[in-house]
């Protein structure tokens, strides 16, 4: 089979030929891959920055895969699979024509949902859904989404509106991309005038901040919350650390909430994927995508590293 392999820690994958995988147990399946979505965790693992340590190379990356079961239980079923490529020695991911995985790692994909879309919405869509639920978003509340031009931020903006948020402000560094964020009621440009001043002109402070950035943007965003507001962190694209006086939390009775999709319960992740898949199938939830062929996996990898503002998807 054709595959894209990482030969060294920190290197990009390159196209090559590998032997076709075969199930070792009656609980394993071989999936004929139709689309694989790249995520920041793919690069994080490949670079050796994951808390699990550097990956054992060589391996095939690609955590998030959509395809049809070709061998094993439920043959012919179209599925979305999540695999720990690079985290577990010997486990390969979806940048290949075929994927060997456990049947339990596969979720059925709704009929009529395009494979590229089905792959693109998985981690970011389900993650945004679960994180907003954890933050207790209520109908009529106001939300500020940082990093709104990235896939996770874009998903959070749309899902917050679909959940009944009255006002959703999209914040990011690129004004042109911000103008294209669907369903935002207003935009704030990070790096221009102070964030709180921009929000003052957009209806004032908010009930909830959704933050996939952290780093230098945490303190300015905390200052945008109403008393009793909630700060939901879902990532650290701008840095792992932020220094602020705890009085910022206590004085305004703020709640600081953390969420990671990698630690979500399987049943919760399954339900969240079904919810966003239904919305996508109905045309209510849309993520911009950029598609690359498997032989161009290196280019796709480089695009993912450059924060493209679109969901990068690779097809065989």
VENWOZI-V16390 format. One line per field, one symbol per residue. ss: DSSP state (H for helix, E for strand, - for the rest). burial: I if it has 9 or more other ideal C-beta (glycine too) atoms within 8 Angstrom, else O. Layout:
BEGIN
ss: ???
burial: ???
END
This chain:
BEGIN
ss: -EEEEE-------EEEE----------EEEEEEEEEE--HHHHHHH------------E----EEEEEEEE------EEEEE-------------E-EEEEEHHHEEE------HHHHHH-HHHHHHHHHHHHH-------EEEE-----HHHHHHHHHHHH----EEEEEE--HHHH-------EEEE-----HHHHHH-----EEEEEE-----HHHHHH--EEEEEEEEE-------------HHHHH---EEEE--HHH--HHHHHHHHHHHHHHHH-------EEEEEHHHHHHHHHHHH-----EEEEE-
burial: IIIIIIOOIOOIIIIOOIOOIOIOOOOIIIIIIIIIIIIOIIIIIIOIOIOOOOIOOOIIIIIIIIIIIIOIOIIOIIIIIIIOIIIOOOIIIIIIIIIIIOIOOIIOIIOOIOIIIIIIIIIIIIIIIIIIOIIOIOOOIIIIIIIIIIIIIIIIIIIIIIIIIOIIIIIIOOOOIIOOIOIIOIIIIIOOOOIIOIIOOIOOIIIIIIIIIIIOIIIIIIIIIIOOIIIIIIIIIOIOOIOOOOOIIOOIOIIOIOIOIOOIOOOIIIOIIIIIIIIIIOOOIOIIIIOIOIOIIIOIIIIIOOOOOIIIIIII
END
